[in-house]
Structures are given as C-alpha cells and as structure tokens.
Amino acid sequence: ANWASTVILLLWNCLKKLVLPLLLERLLISVVKIIFEFLLQTVKRTSEKGLSVLSSLLQNTLSKKIRRNGREETMKKKKISISAAMLISMVLGLVVGIIVGPSIAWIKPFGTIFVNLLKMCMVPVIFVSITLAIAQVADLKVFGRIGIKIFVWYCVTSGIAAIVGIFWASVIKPGIGFTAATSGAVEKTIPSVVDSLVGIVPTNIIKTMADANLMSLIFFAIIFGVAISLTGEKKEPLVNLLDATNAAILKMINICMNYAPIGVFALMANMAGTTGLDVILPLGKFL
C-alpha cells in the first residue's frame, strides 16, 4: 500500500510539474491562434468593405467627371462659330437699325473700331506671310515656276470673274433705284499702264505701309523674301523670327475677330438707321 501510494504521488507530481504546464501552454497557444485568426478575418472583411466603398466612390467620381467632360465637349461643339455670329449680328443690326431709326447713330464708333482693327492687321499679315513663304524656299527656281503658274492662274480667274460680273450686272442692273450723292465729287483720271507699273516700286517702305499701298507692299515683300533666301545658312535666325512673328500676328487676328459680331452689328445698325430701306434694298443687289 505504501509502495502504491508512493507511485501515485510520484506520477501526480510529474503530471503537475511537466504535463499540466505543457497542456496549458498548448491550450493558451490555441486560444491565441483562434483569437488572432478571428481578428485577421475581421480586419480582412472590414478592409474588403472599405475597398469596395472606396472603389464605388472612385467609380462615381470618374463617372461624374466623364459626364461633366462630355457635357463640356458638347457645349464646345455647340459653340457658335465667328462666321455664324457675324451673320446673326448682321441681321440683328439691320432689324434694330430699321426699328430705332437715325437715333442709332451713336453706335457707329463701335463699327469704326472693328474696321480699324482689320486695317491694323492687314499690312503686317501680308508683309510677314509673303516674306516668310519666299524666304523658306530653298530653290528659287522652284519659286519661279510656281510664281509663273500663280500669275497665269490669277489672270485666268480674274478674267472669268470679270466676265461673270459683267453678265450678272447686265441681268440684275444693281444701279437702278440707287441715287448716289455727287456733290463734292472729284473726277479722277485713270493712270496709264506704264505709270501703274512704275508706281508698284516703292520709294519709302515705311510710307508704303502707312498708306496701305498693297501692290507696293507685296513687291517689297517678294524682293525682301528673295534676298533672305539667297543668304544661305545665315537666314535661319531671321526665318525663325518671321515664323514667330507670323504666329503672333495670326493670334492677334483671332483676338480681333472675337470683336467682329459687335462691330458688324454696329455697322449694320448705323447704316440701316441712318439711310433706311430706300438705300439698303438697292444696295442688296450688289450682294
């Protein structure tokens, strides 16, 4: 009996000191593992929900942006062109001028500003564009052949235009019903062919630009462009300057054309209000 109790006591001490701590340790590890997996699953589900919410928000934002961009593109496509706006302004100016009458004359300066803007751009764009086009030609022989073709085409088209104009003038008779004021008129003599050719060559290019003498200006631009082309490699800085100047002038023309609807409206309203339909209807035949 003493031996049996001693063995049982020994086994209990071994179980208490060795087996029970090991079992408790394993149990604790299992519990911690279960808790960790539970937390991991919870975080994963939460992150998936967060990602789904974030994804839906991004999709909604992108779809709204796409729809907004679509509306902006539609608005851009529906924007009225300058030519259409000028036509509408012409009709509106005609109607307003007829309704208001001579008292609409105060609007004339707005139309004069538009005409002055066009005159301001005319001389620079002609001089720079012609000079640049010729200066960029590498082989002047090619320019000579092209120039001859352009001259022949100009003469042919001008002759056709003159014939068509004479034909329709004889059919429509646009001058009938229109009485022009002749008081203060000065009779001018037509210069001879030789005088016209001599007058093309300018004596002062600054005065030519100031007077807007287009034929002399074109002649000088051609000569200047040929001279630049003949300078060889040294022409590059000047060609680049002319190219940049030409781009700036074209931008300036676009800026001025934004004022065109206002200017056309003012011109038509002033003409319709001060002259009336008795003058406008005969003038309409010239269109």
Salt bridges, closest charged atoms under 4 A:
ASP211 OD2 - LYS207 NZ 2.76
